Amino acid sequence: MGITVSKKVGNAVVRNRVKRWLREGYRRMALSAPGGTDLVIIARPATANSTYQRTAEELSELIARAGVP
């Protein structure tokens, strides 16, 4: 898994928080991710105004969609 959070998202504190949220969200649902795939996450500026719960929900939805051919 690769995570990219540009400076457009916010300052270093905000970017690091977003990365922590994404890593933790993925860790909790890694078993449901499709096997043998690489995942690249690009955080958008709206993520800075989100919560951990919403970020984890969106990540879960994206991982579920990635498993569908």
DRENDO-1510 file (C-alpha; in Angstrom, 1 decimal, always signed):
<recs>
REC; n; res; u; v; w
REC; 1; MET; +0.0; +0.0; +0.0 .
REC; 2; GLY; +1.2; +3.5; -0.8 .
REC; 3; ILE; -0.2; +6.7; +0.6 .
REC; 4; THR; +0.2; +10.1; -1.0 .
REC; 5; VAL; -0.9; +13.3; +0.8 .
REC; 6; SER; +0.1; +16.5; -0.9 .
REC; 7; LYS; +0.6; +19.9; +0.7 .
REC; 8; LYS; -2.8; +20.9; -0.6 .
REC; 9; VAL; -4.4; +18.8; +2.1 .
REC; 10; GLY; -2.9; +20.9; +4.9 .
REC; 11; ASN; +0.2; +21.5; +7.0 .
REC; 12; ALA; +2.4; +18.6; +8.2 .
REC; 13; VAL; +0.3; +17.9; +11.3 .
REC; 14; VAL; -2.8; +17.5; +9.2 .
REC; 15; ARG; -1.1; +15.4; +6.5 .
REC; 16; ASN; +0.4; +13.1; +9.1 .
REC; 17; ARG; -3.0; +12.6; +10.8 .
REC; 18; VAL; -4.6; +11.7; +7.5 .
REC; 19; LYS; -1.8; +9.2; +6.8 .
REC; 20; ARG; -2.2; +7.6; +10.2 .
REC; 21; TRP; -6.0; +7.4; +9.7 .
REC; 22; LEU; -5.5; +5.7; +6.3 .
REC; 23; ARG; -2.9; +3.2; +7.6 .
REC; 24; GLU; -5.0; +2.3; +10.6 .
REC; 25; GLY; -8.2; +2.0; +8.5 .
REC; 26; TYR; -6.4; -0.3; +6.1 .
REC; 27; ARG; -4.8; -2.3; +8.9 .
REC; 28; ARG; -8.3; -3.1; +10.3 .
REC; 29; MET; -9.6; -4.3; +7.0 .
REC; 30; ALA; -6.6; -5.7; +5.2 .
REC; 31; LEU; -8.0; -9.2; +5.2 .
REC; 32; SER; -10.9; -8.1; +3.1 .
REC; 33; ALA; -8.7; -6.5; +0.5 .
REC; 34; PRO; -8.2; -8.4; -2.7 .
REC; 35; GLY; -5.1; -10.5; -2.6 .
REC; 36; GLY; -2.2; -9.9; -4.9 .
REC; 37; THR; -3.0; -6.3; -5.5 .
REC; 38; ASP; -1.1; -3.1; -4.9 .
REC; 39; LEU; -3.1; -0.2; -3.4 .
REC; 40; VAL; -2.2; +3.4; -3.9 .
REC; 41; ILE; -4.2; +6.0; -2.0 .
REC; 42; ILE; -4.1; +9.7; -2.9 .
REC; 43; ALA; -5.7; +11.8; -0.3 .
REC; 44; ARG; -7.7; +14.8; -1.5 .
REC; 45; PRO; -7.9; +18.2; +0.3 .
REC; 46; ALA; -11.4; +17.3; +1.6 .
REC; 47; THR; -9.9; +14.6; +3.7 .
REC; 48; ALA; -8.5; +17.2; +6.1 .
REC; 49; ASN; -12.0; +18.2; +7.1 .
REC; 50; SER; -13.2; +14.6; +7.6 .
REC; 51; THR; -13.2; +12.4; +10.6 .
REC; 52; TYR; -11.5; +9.1; +11.2 .
REC; 53; GLN; -14.8; +7.2; +11.0 .
REC; 54; ARG; -15.8; +8.8; +7.7 .
REC; 55; THR; -12.3; +8.2; +6.3 .
REC; 56; ALA; -12.4; +4.5; +7.3 .
REC; 57; GLU; -15.9; +4.1; +5.8 .
REC; 58; GLU; -14.8; +5.5; +2.5 .
REC; 59; LEU; -11.6; +3.4; +2.5 .
REC; 60; SER; -13.8; +0.3; +3.2 .
REC; 61; GLU; -16.0; +1.2; +0.3 .
REC; 62; LEU; -13.1; +1.7; -2.1 .
REC; 63; ILE; -11.5; -1.6; -1.1 .
REC; 64; ALA; -14.8; -3.4; -1.6 .
REC; 65; ARG; -15.1; -1.8; -5.1 .
REC; 66; ALA; -11.5; -2.8; -5.9 .
REC; 67; GLY; -12.4; -6.5; -5.3 .
REC; 68; VAL; -15.2; -6.4; -7.9 .
REC; 69; PRO; -14.0; -7.2; -11.4 .
</recs>
